[in-house]
Amino acid sequence: MNRKAYLEELNNKSVEELSQELVSAKKELFNLRFQNATNQLKNTARIKEVRRNIARIQTVISSKAE
């Protein structure tokens, strides 16, 4: 999914949905880091992508809180 479509999708969600998506993204990041530490991760760029998605989610949550 491209960045603009992902941002539009995030902006259309409620804060509760965004919070749940944030939790699942953090779990995914933990699993990716674990796989990377045990040399099981094939696509290491996925870690960077998930980190950026977490930042995007947090940004949308904070902008909706204002």
mmCIF file of the N, C-alpha and C atoms, coordinates in Angstrom:
data_MODEL
# 
_entry.id   MODEL 
# 
loop_
_atom_site.group_PDB 
_atom_site.id 
_atom_site.type_symbol 
_atom_site.label_atom_id 
_atom_site.label_alt_id 
_atom_site.label_comp_id 
_atom_site.label_asym_id 
_atom_site.label_entity_id 
_atom_site.label_seq_id 
_atom_site.pdbx_PDB_ins_code 
_atom_site.Cartn_x 
_atom_site.Cartn_y 
_atom_site.Cartn_z 
_atom_site.occupancy 
_atom_site.B_iso_or_equiv 
_atom_site.pdbx_formal_charge 
_atom_site.auth_seq_id 
_atom_site.auth_comp_id 
_atom_site.auth_asym_id 
_atom_site.auth_atom_id 
_atom_site.pdbx_PDB_model_num 
ATOM 1   N N  . MET A 1 1  ? 0.852   -1.169  0.000  1.00 0.00 ? 1  MET A N  1 
ATOM 2   C CA . MET A 1 1  ? 0.000   0.000   0.000  1.00 0.00 ? 1  MET A CA 1 
ATOM 3   C C  . MET A 1 1  ? 0.904   1.239   0.000  1.00 0.00 ? 1  MET A C  1 
ATOM 4   N N  . ASN A 1 2  ? 0.572   2.204   -0.828 1.00 0.00 ? 2  ASN A N  1 
ATOM 5   C CA . ASN A 1 2  ? 1.418   3.393   -0.850 1.00 0.00 ? 2  ASN A CA 1 
ATOM 6   C C  . ASN A 1 2  ? 1.119   4.294   0.341  1.00 0.00 ? 2  ASN A C  1 
ATOM 7   N N  . ARG A 1 3  ? 1.999   5.245   0.538  1.00 0.00 ? 3  ARG A N  1 
ATOM 8   C CA . ARG A 1 3  ? 1.952   6.077   1.736  1.00 0.00 ? 3  ARG A CA 1 
ATOM 9   C C  . ARG A 1 3  ? 0.691   6.923   1.815  1.00 0.00 ? 3  ARG A C  1 
ATOM 10  N N  . LYS A 1 4  ? 0.292   7.541   0.705  1.00 0.00 ? 4  LYS A N  1 
ATOM 11  C CA . LYS A 1 4  ? -0.893  8.419   0.731  1.00 0.00 ? 4  LYS A CA 1 
ATOM 12  C C  . LYS A 1 4  ? -2.159  7.637   1.055  1.00 0.00 ? 4  LYS A C  1 
ATOM 13  N N  . ALA A 1 5  ? -2.305  6.468   0.469  1.00 0.00 ? 5  ALA A N  1 
ATOM 14  C CA . ALA A 1 5  ? -3.488  5.648   0.742  1.00 0.00 ? 5  ALA A CA 1 
ATOM 15  C C  . ALA A 1 5  ? -3.489  5.196   2.195  1.00 0.00 ? 5  ALA A C  1 
ATOM 16  N N  . TYR A 1 6  ? -2.317  4.868   2.725  1.00 0.00 ? 6  TYR A N  1 
ATOM 17  C CA . TYR A 1 6  ? -2.216  4.435   4.114  1.00 0.00 ? 6  TYR A CA 1 
ATOM 18  C C  . TYR A 1 6  ? -2.584  5.588   5.051  1.00 0.00 ? 6  TYR A C  1 
ATOM 19  N N  . LEU A 1 7  ? -2.124  6.801   4.740  1.00 0.00 ? 7  LEU A N  1 
ATOM 20  C CA . LEU A 1 7  ? -2.452  7.953   5.576  1.00 0.00 ? 7  LEU A CA 1 
ATOM 21  C C  . LEU A 1 7  ? -3.941  8.269   5.531  1.00 0.00 ? 7  LEU A C  1 
ATOM 22  N N  . GLU A 1 8  ? -4.550  8.163   4.358  1.00 0.00 ? 8  GLU A N  1 
ATOM 23  C CA . GLU A 1 8  ? -5.994  8.392   4.261  1.00 0.00 ? 8  GLU A CA 1 
ATOM 24  C C  . GLU A 1 8  ? -6.758  7.363   5.080  1.00 0.00 ? 8  GLU A C  1 
ATOM 25  N N  . GLU A 1 9  ? -6.300  6.121   5.019  1.00 0.00 ? 9  GLU A N  1 
ATOM 26  C CA . GLU A 1 9  ? -6.937  5.058   5.798  1.00 0.00 ? 9  GLU A CA 1 
ATOM 27  C C  . GLU A 1 9  ? -6.825  5.356   7.291  1.00 0.00 ? 9  GLU A C  1 
ATOM 28  N N  . LEU A 1 10 ? -5.650  5.812   7.729  1.00 0.00 ? 10 LEU A N  1 
ATOM 29  C CA . LEU A 1 10 ? -5.456  6.135   9.144  1.00 0.00 ? 10 LEU A CA 1 
ATOM 30  C C  . LEU A 1 10 ? -6.331  7.304   9.567  1.00 0.00 ? 10 LEU A C  1 
ATOM 31  N N  . ASN A 1 11 ? -6.446  8.314   8.716  1.00 0.00 ? 11 ASN A N  1 
ATOM 32  C CA . ASN A 1 11 ? -7.245  9.489   9.063  1.00 0.00 ? 11 ASN A CA 1 
ATOM 33  C C  . ASN A 1 11 ? -8.731  9.164   9.169  1.00 0.00 ? 11 ASN A C  1 
ATOM 34  N N  . ASN A 1 12 ? -9.179  8.116   8.495  1.00 0.00 ? 12 ASN A N  1 
ATOM 35  C CA . ASN A 1 12 ? -10.596 7.750   8.541  1.00 0.00 ? 12 ASN A CA 1 
ATOM 36  C C  . ASN A 1 12 ? -10.946 6.876   9.738  1.00 0.00 ? 12 ASN A C  1 
ATOM 37  N N  . LYS A 1 13 ? -9.941  6.436   10.488 1.00 0.00 ? 13 LYS A N  1 
ATOM 38  C CA . LYS A 1 13 ? -10.200 5.569   11.644 1.00 0.00 ? 13 LYS A CA 1 
ATOM 39  C C  . LYS A 1 13 ? -10.371 6.392   12.908 1.00 0.00 ? 13 LYS A C  1 
ATOM 40  N N  . SER A 1 14 ? -11.054 5.786   13.879 1.00 0.00 ? 14 SER A N  1 
ATOM 41  C CA . SER A 1 14 ? -11.234 6.456   15.168 1.00 0.00 ? 14 SER A CA 1 
ATOM 42  C C  . SER A 1 14 ? -9.970  6.255   16.011 1.00 0.00 ? 14 SER A C  1 
ATOM 43  N N  . VAL A 1 15 ? -9.904  6.979   17.125 1.00 0.00 ? 15 VAL A N  1 
ATOM 44  C CA . VAL A 1 15 ? -8.735  6.899   17.994 1.00 0.00 ? 15 VAL A CA 1 
ATOM 45  C C  . VAL A 1 15 ? -8.607  5.494   18.590 1.00 0.00 ? 15 VAL A C  1 
ATOM 46  N N  . GLU A 1 16 ? -9.735  4.842   18.890 1.00 0.00 ? 16 GLU A N  1 
ATOM 47  C CA . GLU A 1 16 ? -9.694  3.498   19.451 1.00 0.00 ? 16 GLU A CA 1 
ATOM 48  C C  . GLU A 1 16 ? -9.129  2.504   18.437 1.00 0.00 ? 16 GLU A C  1 
ATOM 49  N N  . GLU A 1 17 ? -9.571  2.635   17.180 1.00 0.00 ? 17 GLU A N  1 
ATOM 50  C CA . GLU A 1 17 ? -9.061  1.756   16.130 1.00 0.00 ? 17 GLU A CA 1 
ATOM 51  C C  . GLU A 1 17 ? -7.568  1.999   15.901 1.00 0.00 ? 17 GLU A C  1 
ATOM 52  N N  . LEU A 1 18 ? -7.168  3.258   15.956 1.00 0.00 ? 18 LEU A N  1 
ATOM 53  C CA . LEU A 1 18 ? -5.753  3.584   15.778 1.00 0.00 ? 18 LEU A CA 1 
ATOM 54  C C  . LEU A 1 18 ? -4.912  3.019   16.920 1.00 0.00 ? 18 LEU A C  1 
ATOM 55  N N  . SER A 1 19 ? -5.457  3.060   18.128 1.00 0.00 ? 19 SER A N  1 
ATOM 56  C CA . SER A 1 19 ? -4.729  2.513   19.272 1.00 0.00 ? 19 SER A CA 1 
ATOM 57  C C  . SER A 1 19 ? -4.529  1.013   19.125 1.00 0.00 ? 19 SER A C  1 
ATOM 58  N N  . GLN A 1 20 ? -5.554  0.326   18.638 1.00 0.00 ? 20 GLN A N  1 
ATOM 59  C CA . GLN A 1 20 ? -5.424  -1.115  18.426 1.00 0.00 ? 20 GLN A CA 1 
ATOM 60  C C  . GLN A 1 20 ? -4.431  -1.418  17.316 1.00 0.00 ? 20 GLN A C  1 
ATOM 61  N N  . GLU A 1 21 ? -4.444  -0.609  16.276 1.00 0.00 ? 21 GLU A N  1 
ATOM 62  C CA . GLU A 1 21 ? -3.492  -0.811  15.189 1.00 0.00 ? 21 GLU A CA 1 
ATOM 63  C C  . GLU A 1 21 ? -2.064  -0.534  15.663 1.00 0.00 ? 21 GLU A C  1 
ATOM 64  N N  . LEU A 1 22 ? -1.913  0.433   16.559 1.00 0.00 ? 22 LEU A N  1 
ATOM 65  C CA . LEU A 1 22 ? -0.602  0.744   17.128 1.00 0.00 ? 22 LEU A CA 1 
ATOM 66  C C  . LEU A 1 22 ? -0.072  -0.437  17.935 1.00 0.00 ? 22 LEU A C  1 
ATOM 67  N N  . VAL A 1 23 ? -0.935  -1.040  18.732 1.00 0.00 ? 23 VAL A N  1 
ATOM 68  C CA . VAL A 1 23 ? -0.527  -2.203  19.523 1.00 0.00 ? 23 VAL A CA 1 
ATOM 69  C C  . VAL A 1 23 ? -0.097  -3.355  18.616 1.00 0.00 ? 23 VAL A C  1 
ATOM 70  N N  . SER A 1 24 ? -0.865  -3.606  17.565 1.00 0.00 ? 24 SER A N  1 
ATOM 71  C CA . SER A 1 24 ? -0.503  -4.715  16.669 1.00 0.00 ? 24 SER A CA 1 
ATOM 72  C C  . SER A 1 24 ? 0.786   -4.413  15.914 1.00 0.00 ? 24 SER A C  1 
ATOM 73  N N  . ALA A 1 25 ? 1.023   -3.139  15.552 1.00 0.00 ? 25 ALA A N  1 
ATOM 74  C CA . ALA A 1 25 ? 2.262   -2.777  14.864 1.00 0.00 ? 25 ALA A CA 1 
ATOM 75  C C  . ALA A 1 25 ? 3.460   -2.942  15.793 1.00 0.00 ? 25 ALA A C  1 
ATOM 76  N N  . LYS A 1 26 ? 3.286   -2.616  17.064 1.00 0.00 ? 26 LYS A N  1 
ATOM 77  C CA . LYS A 1 26 ? 4.381   -2.790  18.017 1.00 0.00 ? 26 LYS A CA 1 
ATOM 78  C C  . LYS A 1 26 ? 4.683   -4.265  18.247 1.00 0.00 ? 26 LYS A C  1 
ATOM 79  N N  . LYS A 1 27 ? 3.642   -5.094  18.270 1.00 0.00 ? 27 LYS A N  1 
ATOM 80  C CA . LYS A 1 27 ? 3.856   -6.538  18.389 1.00 0.00 ? 27 LYS A CA 1 
ATOM 81  C C  . LYS A 1 27 ? 4.603   -7.070  17.171 1.00 0.00 ? 27 LYS A C  1 
ATOM 82  N N  . GLU A 1 28 ? 4.213   -6.583  15.992 1.00 0.00 ? 28 GLU A N  1 
ATOM 83  C CA . GLU A 1 28 ? 4.887   -7.015  14.775 1.00 0.00 ? 28 GLU A CA 1 
ATOM 84  C C  . GLU A 1 28 ? 6.356   -6.601  14.795 1.00 0.00 ? 28 GLU A C  1 
ATOM 85  N N  . LEU A 1 29 ? 6.631   -5.386  15.265 1.00 0.00 ? 29 LEU A N  1 
ATOM 86  C CA . LEU A 1 29 ? 8.009   -4.914  15.352 1.00 0.00 ? 29 LEU A CA 1 
ATOM 87  C C  . LEU A 1 29 ? 8.818   -5.778  16.311 1.00 0.00 ? 29 LEU A C  1 
ATOM 88  N N  . PHE A 1 30 ? 8.217   -6.145  17.436 1.00 0.00 ? 30 PHE A N  1 
ATOM 89  C CA . PHE A 1 30 ? 8.898   -7.022  18.388 1.00 0.00 ? 30 PHE A CA 1 
ATOM 90  C C  . PHE A 1 30 ? 9.242   -8.354  17.735 1.00 0.00 ? 30 PHE A C  1 
ATOM 91  N N  . ASN A 1 31 ? 8.270   -8.936  17.026 1.00 0.00 ? 31 ASN A N  1 
ATOM 92  C CA . ASN A 1 31 ? 8.506   -10.217 16.366 1.00 0.00 ? 31 ASN A CA 1 
ATOM 93  C C  . ASN A 1 31 ? 9.579   -10.114 15.290 1.00 0.00 ? 31 ASN A C  1 
ATOM 94  N N  . LEU A 1 32 ? 9.570   -9.007  14.545 1.00 0.00 ? 32 LEU A N  1 
ATOM 95  C CA . LEU A 1 32 ? 10.593  -8.816  13.520 1.00 0.00 ? 32 LEU A CA 1 
ATOM 96  C C  . LEU A 1 32 ? 11.976  -8.686  14.137 1.00 0.00 ? 32 LEU A C  1 
ATOM 97  N N  . ARG A 1 33 ? 12.071  -7.956  15.230 1.00 0.00 ? 33 ARG A N  1 
ATOM 98  C CA . ARG A 1 33 ? 13.368  -7.815  15.907 1.00 0.00 ? 33 ARG A CA 1 
ATOM 99  C C  . ARG A 1 33 ? 13.849  -9.162  16.441 1.00 0.00 ? 33 ARG A C  1 
ATOM 100 N N  . PHE A 1 34 ? 12.926  -9.940  16.962 1.00 0.00 ? 34 PHE A N  1 
ATOM 101 C CA . PHE A 1 34 ? 13.278  -11.266 17.473 1.00 0.00 ? 34 PHE A CA 1 
ATOM 102 C C  . PHE A 1 34 ? 13.781  -12.157 16.340 1.00 0.00 ? 34 PHE A C  1 
ATOM 103 N N  . GLN A 1 35 ? 13.075  -12.137 15.209 1.00 0.00 ? 35 GLN A N  1 
ATOM 104 C CA . GLN A 1 35 ? 13.504  -12.926 14.050 1.00 0.00 ? 35 GLN A CA 1 
ATOM 105 C C  . GLN A 1 35 ? 14.854  -12.457 13.543 1.00 0.00 ? 35 GLN A C  1 
ATOM 106 N N  . ASN A 1 36 ? 15.091  -11.153 13.571 1.00 0.00 ? 36 ASN A N  1 
ATOM 107 C CA . ASN A 1 36 ? 16.360  -10.621 13.112 1.00 0.00 ? 36 ASN A CA 1 
ATOM 108 C C  . ASN A 1 36 ? 17.500  -11.078 14.029 1.00 0.00 ? 36 ASN A C  1 
ATOM 109 N N  . ALA A 1 37 ? 17.245  -11.113 15.328 1.00 0.00 ? 37 ALA A N  1 
ATOM 110 C CA . ALA A 1 37 ? 18.267  -11.516 16.281 1.00 0.00 ? 37 ALA A CA 1 
ATOM 111 C C  . ALA A 1 37 ? 18.625  -12.989 16.134 1.00 0.00 ? 37 ALA A C  1 
ATOM 112 N N  . THR A 1 38 ? 17.655  -13.789 15.698 1.00 0.00 ? 38 THR A N  1 
ATOM 113 C CA . THR A 1 38 ? 17.907  -15.221 15.539 1.00 0.00 ? 38 THR A CA 1 
ATOM 114 C C  . THR A 1 38 ? 18.218  -15.594 14.091 1.00 0.00 ? 38 THR A C  1 
ATOM 115 N N  . ASN A 1 39 ? 18.501  -14.580 13.266 1.00 0.00 ? 39 ASN A N  1 
ATOM 116 C CA . ASN A 1 39 ? 18.859  -14.772 11.856 1.00 0.00 ? 39 ASN A CA 1 
ATOM 117 C C  . ASN A 1 39 ? 17.801  -15.524 11.051 1.00 0.00 ? 39 ASN A C  1 
ATOM 118 N N  . GLN A 1 40 ? 16.540  -15.280 11.346 1.00 0.00 ? 40 GLN A N  1 
ATOM 119 C CA . GLN A 1 40 ? 15.450  -15.903 10.602 1.00 0.00 ? 40 GLN A CA 1 
ATOM 120 C C  . GLN A 1 40 ? 14.738  -14.908 9.687  1.00 0.00 ? 40 GLN A C  1 
ATOM 121 N N  . LEU A 1 41 ? 15.091  -13.622 9.798  1.00 0.00 ? 41 LEU A N  1 
ATOM 122 C CA . LEU A 1 41 ? 14.398  -12.587 9.039  1.00 0.00 ? 41 LEU A CA 1 
ATOM 123 C C  . LEU A 1 41 ? 15.031  -12.434 7.664  1.00 0.00 ? 41 LEU A C  1 
ATOM 124 N N  . LYS A 1 42 ? 14.210  -12.567 6.630  1.00 0.00 ? 42 LYS A N  1 
ATOM 125 C CA . LYS A 1 42 ? 14.696  -12.442 5.255  1.00 0.00 ? 42 LYS A CA 1 
ATOM 126 C C  . LYS A 1 42 ? 14.676  -10.997 4.784  1.00 0.00 ? 42 LYS A C  1 
ATOM 127 N N  . ASN A 1 43 ? 13.591  -10.283 5.083  1.00 0.00 ? 43 ASN A N  1 
ATOM 128 C CA . ASN A 1 43 ? 13.418  -8.917  4.604  1.00 0.00 ? 43 ASN A CA 1 
ATOM 129 C C  . ASN A 1 43 ? 13.641  -7.941  5.760  1.00 0.00 ? 43 ASN A C  1 
ATOM 130 N N  . THR A 1 44 ? 14.876  -7.487  5.941  1.00 0.00 ? 44 THR A N  1 
ATOM 131 C CA . THR A 1 44 ? 15.182  -6.594  7.060  1.00 0.00 ? 44 THR A CA 1 
ATOM 132 C C  . THR A 1 44 ? 14.609  -5.195  6.856  1.00 0.00 ? 44 THR A C  1 
ATOM 133 N N  . ALA A 1 45 ? 14.270  -4.828  5.638  1.00 0.00 ? 45 ALA A N  1 
ATOM 134 C CA . ALA A 1 45 ? 13.682  -3.514  5.381  1.00 0.00 ? 45 ALA A CA 1 
ATOM 135 C C  . ALA A 1 45 ? 12.294  -3.393  6.010  1.00 0.00 ? 45 ALA A C  1 
ATOM 136 N N  . ARG A 1 46 ? 11.683  -4.510  6.305  1.00 0.00 ? 46 ARG A N  1 
ATOM 137 C CA . ARG A 1 46 ? 10.346  -4.504  6.917  1.00 0.00 ? 46 ARG A CA 1 
ATOM 138 C C  . ARG A 1 46 ? 10.390  -3.847  8.298  1.00 0.00 ? 46 ARG A C  1 
ATOM 139 N N  . ILE A 1 47 ? 11.514  -3.979  9.010  1.00 0.00 ? 47 ILE A N  1 
ATOM 140 C CA . ILE A 1 47 ? 11.645  -3.350  10.323 1.00 0.00 ? 47 ILE A CA 1 
ATOM 141 C C  . ILE A 1 47 ? 11.510  -1.836  10.194 1.00 0.00 ? 47 ILE A C  1 
ATOM 142 N N  . LYS A 1 48 ? 12.206  -1.259  9.225  1.00 0.00 ? 48 LYS A N  1 
ATOM 143 C CA . LYS A 1 48 ? 12.152  0.185   9.002  1.00 0.00 ? 48 LYS A CA 1 
ATOM 144 C C  . LYS A 1 48 ? 10.748  0.625   8.612  1.00 0.00 ? 48 LYS A C  1 
ATOM 145 N N  . GLU A 1 49 ? 10.097  -0.158  7.777  1.00 0.00 ? 49 GLU A N  1 
ATOM 146 C CA . GLU A 1 49 ? 8.739   0.161   7.334  1.00 0.00 ? 49 GLU A CA 1 
ATOM 147 C C  . GLU A 1 49 ? 7.759   0.160   8.503  1.00 0.00 ? 49 GLU A C  1 
ATOM 148 N N  . VAL A 1 50 ? 7.866   -0.835  9.379  1.00 0.00 ? 50 VAL A N  1 
ATOM 149 C CA . VAL A 1 50 ? 6.960   -0.927  10.524 1.00 0.00 ? 50 VAL A CA 1 
ATOM 150 C C  . VAL A 1 50 ? 7.228   0.220   11.503 1.00 0.00 ? 50 VAL A C  1 
ATOM 151 N N  . ARG A 1 51 ? 8.495   0.569   11.697 1.00 0.00 ? 51 ARG A N  1 
ATOM 152 C CA . ARG A 1 51 ? 8.817   1.690   12.586 1.00 0.00 ? 51 ARG A CA 1 
ATOM 153 C C  . ARG A 1 51 ? 8.203   2.986   12.076 1.00 0.00 ? 51 ARG A C  1 
ATOM 154 N N  . ARG A 1 52 ? 8.265   3.192   10.777 1.00 0.00 ? 52 ARG A N  1 
ATOM 155 C CA . ARG A 1 52 ? 7.682   4.403   10.202 1.00 0.00 ? 52 ARG A CA 1 
ATOM 156 C C  . ARG A 1 52 ? 6.165   4.387   10.300 1.00 0.00 ? 52 ARG A C  1 
ATOM 157 N N  . ASN A 1 53 ? 5.564   3.209   10.128 1.00 0.00 ? 53 ASN A N  1 
ATOM 158 C CA . ASN A 1 53 ? 4.108   3.106   10.268 1.00 0.00 ? 53 ASN A CA 1 
ATOM 159 C C  . ASN A 1 53 ? 3.680   3.414   11.699 1.00 0.00 ? 53 ASN A C  1 
ATOM 160 N N  . ILE A 1 54 ? 4.471   2.966   12.676 1.00 0.00 ? 54 ILE A N  1 
ATOM 161 C CA . ILE A 1 54 ? 4.170   3.271   14.077 1.00 0.00 ? 54 ILE A CA 1 
ATOM 162 C C  . ILE A 1 54 ? 4.208   4.775   14.292 1.00 0.00 ? 54 ILE A C  1 
ATOM 163 N N  . ALA A 1 55 ? 5.215   5.433   13.731 1.00 0.00 ? 55 ALA A N  1 
ATOM 164 C CA . ALA A 1 55 ? 5.314   6.891   13.863 1.00 0.00 ? 55 ALA A CA 1 
ATOM 165 C C  . ALA A 1 55 ? 4.136   7.581   13.200 1.00 0.00 ? 55 ALA A C  1 
ATOM 166 N N  . ARG A 1 56 ? 3.704   7.078   12.052 1.00 0.00 ? 56 ARG A N  1 
ATOM 167 C CA . ARG A 1 56 ? 2.552   7.664   11.364 1.00 0.00 ? 56 ARG A CA 1 
ATOM 168 C C  . ARG A 1 56 ? 1.288   7.526   12.204 1.00 0.00 ? 56 ARG A C  1 
ATOM 169 N N  . ILE A 1 57 ? 1.100   6.349   12.784 1.00 0.00 ? 57 ILE A N  1 
ATOM 170 C CA . ILE A 1 57 ? -0.082  6.108   13.617 1.00 0.00 ? 57 ILE A CA 1 
ATOM 171 C C  . ILE A 1 57 ? -0.067  7.046   14.815 1.00 0.00 ? 57 ILE A C  1 
ATOM 172 N N  . GLN A 1 58 ? 1.077   7.174   15.468 1.00 0.00 ? 58 GLN A N  1 
ATOM 173 C CA . GLN A 1 58 ? 1.176   8.048   16.636 1.00 0.00 ? 58 GLN A CA 1 
ATOM 174 C C  . GLN A 1 58 ? 0.922   9.505   16.261 1.00 0.00 ? 58 GLN A C  1 
ATOM 175 N N  . THR A 1 59 ? 1.383   9.912   15.092 1.00 0.00 ? 59 THR A N  1 
ATOM 176 C CA . THR A 1 59 ? 1.155   11.285  14.629 1.00 0.00 ? 59 THR A CA 1 
ATOM 177 C C  . THR A 1 59 ? -0.331  11.553  14.421 1.00 0.00 ? 59 THR A C  1 
ATOM 178 N N  . VAL A 1 60 ? -1.025  10.603  13.812 1.00 0.00 ? 60 VAL A N  1 
ATOM 179 C CA . VAL A 1 60 ? -2.458  10.770  13.569 1.00 0.00 ? 60 VAL A CA 1 
ATOM 180 C C  . VAL A 1 60 ? -3.219  10.787  14.889 1.00 0.00 ? 60 VAL A C  1 
ATOM 181 N N  . ILE A 1 61 ? -2.817  9.938   15.819 1.00 0.00 ? 61 ILE A N  1 
ATOM 182 C CA . ILE A 1 61 ? -3.475  9.922   17.143 1.00 0.00 ? 61 ILE A CA 1 
ATOM 183 C C  . ILE A 1 61 ? -3.295  11.262  17.842 1.00 0.00 ? 61 ILE A C  1 
ATOM 184 N N  . SER A 1 62 ? -2.091  11.802  17.807 1.00 0.00 ? 62 SER A N  1 
ATOM 185 C CA . SER A 1 62 ? -1.850  13.083  18.502 1.00 0.00 ? 62 SER A CA 1 
ATOM 186 C C  . SER A 1 62 ? -2.560  14.242  17.806 1.00 0.00 ? 62 SER A C  1 
ATOM 187 N N  . SER A 1 63 ? -2.677  14.184  16.486 1.00 0.00 ? 63 SER A N  1 
ATOM 188 C CA . SER A 1 63 ? -3.384  15.255  15.800 1.00 0.00 ? 63 SER A CA 1 
ATOM 189 C C  . SER A 1 63 ? -4.892  15.196  16.073 1.00 0.00 ? 63 SER A C  1 
ATOM 190 N N  . LYS A 1 64 ? -5.430  14.003  16.278 1.00 0.00 ? 64 LYS A N  1 
ATOM 191 C CA . LYS A 1 64 ? -6.855  13.881  16.592 1.00 0.00 ? 64 LYS A CA 1 
ATOM 192 C C  . LYS A 1 64 ? -7.133  14.264  18.047 1.00 0.00 ? 64 LYS A C  1 
ATOM 193 N N  . ALA A 1 65 ? -6.118  14.174  18.898 1.00 0.00 ? 65 ALA A N  1 
ATOM 194 C CA . ALA A 1 65 ? -6.297  14.516  20.314 1.00 0.00 ? 65 ALA A CA 1 
ATOM 195 C C  . ALA A 1 65 ? -6.381  16.014  20.526 1.00 0.00 ? 65 ALA A C  1 
ATOM 196 N N  . GLU A 1 66 ? -5.867  16.787  19.586 1.00 0.00 ? 66 GLU A N  1 
ATOM 197 C CA . GLU A 1 66 ? -5.874  18.257  19.742 1.00 0.00 ? 66 GLU A CA 1 
ATOM 198 C C  . GLU A 1 66 ? -7.235  18.855  19.531 1.00 0.00 ? 66 GLU A C  1 
# 
